[in-house]
Amino acid sequence: MYENQTFDTIIQRMLNNVDDDIDKREGSVIYTALAPIALELETYYEALDEVLTETFADTASYYYLAKRAAERNIYPIEATPSTLRMIADPPTAEIEVGDRFTSEDYELTFEVIGGDDVAGSYDIVCLTEGIVGNLESGTLIPVDEINGLESAKIQGAVLYDDKGNKILDDNGNETYKSAVIVPGVDEEDVETFRERYFSSLQSKAFGGNREDYINKIKENRQVGACKVMRSSIAEYVPNEAVNQWIADVAVDSSLSSDVKNWLSAVSSAIKNKTLSSGGTVEVYILDSNMNKPSDELIKELKDTLDPADGGGDGLVPIGHCVHVQGAKLVNIDFDITVSLKQGYSVEDVKATVKDVIKSALTEYKNEWELNESTELVSIQFLTAIYNECSNYITNVSCTLNNGQSVTLDEISVATLGILKINDEVIS
């Protein structure tokens, strides 16, 4: 606004107010007297410009934006460290809480914060905050010598089914739970914070409405995306077949009168819409890496929102029973056929193709919380693959789960399943 208020402009304006019969040339007495004042005024105008810039939220720097947002009880979200799972070999190594390890490149340091239920498994926290510590694998080196320790590495826990059997992949290999127990997150950058501030002005979060839920959930930086839905009582209104079953049960002599009376009362209350409560709120989330959330994150969020179902002891209103779960991950199998230029093989393009697909799926994940459903169309992947691999291929075709498109419901998120290129399984 004041960018035109330069020294030359200011002093000329001042000299214009001096009588013309007085010498006003540079070096004259009057010019020499006014010059320091004009220079100081130029500095004041620059300061005024900065004040205006920092006054409004759309131009304010991080520091002053935080002050403006604080007026609405909105604060920048700070960086947090990651918590990982470490496996020690042998399990009998004398590892204690507080022992420290470094990564192979010595750039990151981790500290043991507790043991796991499995012998030789430990929880470690990265001493550097942010996503830099979200490692899925890697060798760790103890800072100080530890008796009996031969090796230590970052590794997820082996997955077991309900019967206690190891879950194996298609190749017969063990499958592992993510080594990242709690993902670290970076400090909220200024533009993300600015967007969050303006979003708070466009919608009203109050008393447990949807916006209020979303705000409370996203105060946890480990949550990357969320959807909040209410389980309606209308879903449980009995249809004709159920009503007939209830009528048959009423004359079933094998049931006690208490059971019959309870079943009849509940059925009648639902049918007549007299069964009232705050209802069940379904919360679906992805973690800050836009992946399946850990059990620890789900429990932490549940305890924050509604530790005792409907008791009102958390952040949500009394009567609201909150069920927190991860978004449903749906594997999308890609069968890709490429026509390679002479002298090239699948080996030359497979890494790029996989990266392109994973990047595209990440974009879908980033938009998941805004959409009621997601449609994946093969042409979108074909275009991206061809653009990145045009130096190696002349043509490309693709199917998704043996079709040209896949539609996911509002609680489902696409993730990479089996990737084939020219009938060769890549992953």
N, C-alpha and C positions, 0 to 999 in steps of 0.2 A: 504493500500500500504506500509505503514511503520511500520506495526505491529511487524515485526521482529527486529526493531531497539530498542532493550532493553538496559538497563544499562550494562548488562553483555556482550552483543555483541559489544557495542560501546567501552567499556574500553579494551576488549580483542583486538580489532582492533588497538586501540591506543598503547597498550603495544607491539603488534607485530612490531611496527615501532621503538621500543626502542632497542638499542644494547643488545645482550644477555649477555654480560659481566657485565651488570648492574643489580642489584637486583630488580626484578619486582614482588616479592611476595606481597600478600596482607599485608598491614602494612608498606611496604617499603616506602622510601621517594618518589620515582617516582610514585608509586601506589597512595599514599596519595595525591600527587599533581594533578594527572589526574582524580581521582574519582569525585570531584565536577564538573569538566568540562563534564565528561561523563553523569552525572546525569542531568546537564542542557541541554545537547544535546538530551537526551531522551525526555525531556519536549518539546523541539523544534520540534522533529519528531512527537510527539503527536499533536502538534498544526498544523503542516503541514497536517497531516491526516485529521484533522477537517476542514482545509481550502479546501482540495480536496472534502470532503464529502459535504460541503456547496456550492461548486462551481457549481455542476451539478444538474439540476432540478429533476432528478429521485431519488436523495438521500438527497436533501436539506431539512432542517427543515422549519417549517411554515414561520418564520421570513425572512430567506434568499430566500425561494421560492417566497415569495411575492415581494422581490426586483427584482428577475429575471423576474417574470411575469410582473412587472410594466414596463419593457422595451418594452413590447408589448401592453401596455395600458390595462392590465388585472389585476384586483384587487380582493382580497378576499371579499366575500359578507358577510356583517355583520348581526348579529341577529336582528330581528325586533319583536315588541310586537304584540299580537293579539288584535283585536277590537271585542267586543261581544255585544249582545243585552240583556239588562236587563229589566225585567218587574217589576214595583213597584205596590204594593197594599196598599191602594187604589191609583188610578191614580192621585188624588189631593194632594198627599204627597208633601211637599215642598222640592223637590230635586233640587239642583243647580249644575251647572258646577263646577268641582273641588271637589265635595263631594267624599269621599272614602269609599270603602267597602272591606271586606275581605271574603275569602272563608271560608267554615265551619271549615276547619282544620287550618285556620289562616296562611297558607303557602303562599297564593297569595293575593296581594292587587290590587284593581281595582279603577280607577278614572273615574268619569263621564266627558265625553268630549262634550256631546250635547244631545238634545232631538230628538225624532223621530216624524213622522207625527201622530203616534197613541198615544193617551193620556196614560201616564203611562209607555211608552216605551223609553228607553234611550240607547245611545251608551256609552260603557265603554271600557277603554283601560287597559290592564294588565301592571302593572309596572315592571313585570319580563319578560324579552325578551325570545323568543323561543317558541317551540311547547307546552311547559308545560301549557301555558295559553289558549290552544285551547279547551275550555270546551263547551260541548253541553248543559249541565244542571248543576244545583247546587243552593243551598241556599246561599245568600249573607248576611253578617252582617255589618251594618253601623259602621264606625270607631267612628263617633260622632253621638249623638242623632239627629234625623231628625223629625221635627214636622209632625205628621199625618201618619208617615210610620208604617205600620203593618208588612209587609214582602217584601222582594225583592229576585228575583231569576233570574238565567240565563235561557233564554228560547227564542226559535225562534218565529218569527211572524207567525200568522195563515195564511194559503194560501187560496186565493180566485180565482175563475175562472173569465172569461171575463165578466160574467153577475153579478159579485159581490156576488156570492154564495160561501159559504165555501166548500173547497174541502175535502171530507171525504175519509178515507181508506176503505178497504173491510169490516171492522167491524163497520163502522159508526162513527169512531172517527175523530176528527179534525186532519188535517195534518199541519205540521209546516215547515217553511223555517228554514234553519240552523241558530243556534244562533251565529255561528261564521261569523261575517261580513267580517273581514279581518284576515286570519289565521296568527299566529305568526310563524316565522321560526328560526331555530337554526343557529348559525354561521357556515359558510361553513367549513367542516372539511378538514384537510390537504390533504387527498388522493383524495377527490372530487375536490378540487382546483387544485391539481397536474394533474388530468385527464383532467380538463378543459383547463389547460395550454397546454398540449400536443395535445389536439384536435385542438387548434388554430394553431398549426404548420402543421397539416395534411390537413387542408382545408383553402381556401382563402375567407375571408369575405370582400366583396367590393361592394359599390355602389348600395345596395338594392338587391343583389342576395340572394338566399335562406339562405345561411349560415349567411349572415349579418342580415337578419330578425331574425333568431333564436337567435343569440348573443344578439341583442337588446332586444328581448322579455324576455330572461332569465336573463337579468340584474335585472329584477323584481323578487325578491326571493319568491314572493307569487305565482309565476308560477312554477308548478312542471313539466309539460310536455307541448309540443306544436307541432303542425303541421302547415306548411305553404304551401298553394297551390294557384295557379293562376287560376282564372276563364277565360278560353280561349274563344275568340270571335267565335271560330269554333262551340261552343255549340249553338250559336244563328243563325247559317246559316239556312235559311228557307228551309224546304223540299218541295216535290212536292205538298202536300196538302196545305201547307201554301201559296205557290206561287199561287195556284188556288184561295185561299181565297182572296189574295191581288188583283188578277185580277178581281174578282167579286166585291170587294169593289170599285175598280176604276170606275165602272159604276153605283154605288149606288148613286142615286140622293139625298138621305137624308143626305149625308155627304158634308161638305163644301169643296171647292177646296183646301183650306189651309191644311186640314186634309189629303186629298188624296195625295197632293204633298209631305207632310212630310213623310207619310207612304211609299210612293214609293221611296223617297230619302234614307231613312234609310235602307229599304230592299235592294236597289241596292248597297249601300255602304258596307253593310255586305257581300252580295253575291260576290262583286268584291274585297273584302278585302282592301277597302280604308278607312274604318272607323277605325281610330287609336287612341289609348290613352295608358297611362301606364297600364291600365287594373285594374281589381279588384283583390285584394289579400285576400284570405280567411285564417283567422288565427283561429285555433281550440286549446283550451287550457284546462288543468286541473289545479286545484290549488295545493299548496304545499303539501296538504294531499292526492293528487291524487283523489280528488273528484270534483264534479261540481263546477265551479268557481262562486263566488257571482256576482251580478249585479254591485257592486261597483268596483270589480277587473276588470271586463270587460270594464267598462267605463274608469277606470284609464289607462288601457293599450291602449285603443282606443285613448284617449287624448294624451298619450305619443307618439304614433306612427303617428297618422294622425287625429288631432283634427278637421280639416275642410277638408272634402273629396277631396283628390287630390291636396290640396293647397300647400303641401310641408312645412307646418308650424311645423310638428313634426319631428321624427327621420328618416322617410322614404322619398325617393325621390319625388319630385313634379310629379304629374300625377298618383301616386299610390293611389288608393282608398282602404283603409284597412277595412275589415269587421271582427271584433273580436267576437267570440262566444265560448260557452263551447262545449266540445266534446259531441256527442250524447250519452246519457246514455241509455243502453238497459237492461231491467230487464231480468235476467235469472232465471227461476223457476226450482228448484231442487226437484225431487221426489225420495226420497231415501228409500230403503227397506233394513233393517238389520236383520240378524238372531242373536238373543241375546243368550248369554250363560245363563245357568240356574241361577236364582237368580238376574238377572239384568233386567232393564227396559229402555225404551226410555229416561227417566229422567236422567239416568246415562251417556248417551252419547250425548245428544242433544247440550249441550254447546260446547263440543269438536268438534263435527261435524260442527257446525256453524262457529267456529273459523278457522277450517281447510279450509272451503270453502272461507271465507272472505280473509284469507291469500293467497290462490291460486289466487283469483280474483285480489288481490293487485299486485301480480307478473305479471299478464297480463297487468295491468295498467302501471306498471313500464316499460314494453317493448312496450307499445302502440306506442310511437312516432317513434320507429325504424321499425315498420312493416307496410306494405301496407294493410294487412288484419289480422284478428285474428280468429283462429279456436279453439274453446273450445271442448275438447273431454272428454266424461264421464270417460274413463279409468284413466285419469290423476287424477281426483277427487277421484275415487274409491281407487286407490292405497294409496293416502295420508290419506284418512279416515280410511282405514284398518290398516295402520301402526300406527296411533294414538289411535285407539280404539280396538286393537287386544286383549286386556285383557277382553273386554266385549262382543265382537261379533265373530261369526264364518264365516259369509259371508255378503257381501254387494253388492247391485246393485243400479243403478242410471240412471235417465233420465234427460236431459236438455231441457226444453221447449218441453217435450213429445217426445224427440228424443235422439239419441246417441251423437250428436254433433251440435254445433251452429257456423256458420261463420258470422263474423261481418265485415262490410266495414271499410275503413281506417279512417273514422271520428267517429266511434262508439266504445264505451267502455262498457264492461260488468259490471253490478252491481247486487247484490243479490236481487232477487225478492221474490217469495214465497218459503219457505223451508218447505218441508214435510218429516217427518220420520215415516215410517209405517202408512201412511195416517193421521198422526197427524200434524196439522199446527204448526210449531215452530215459524215462523216469516213471 
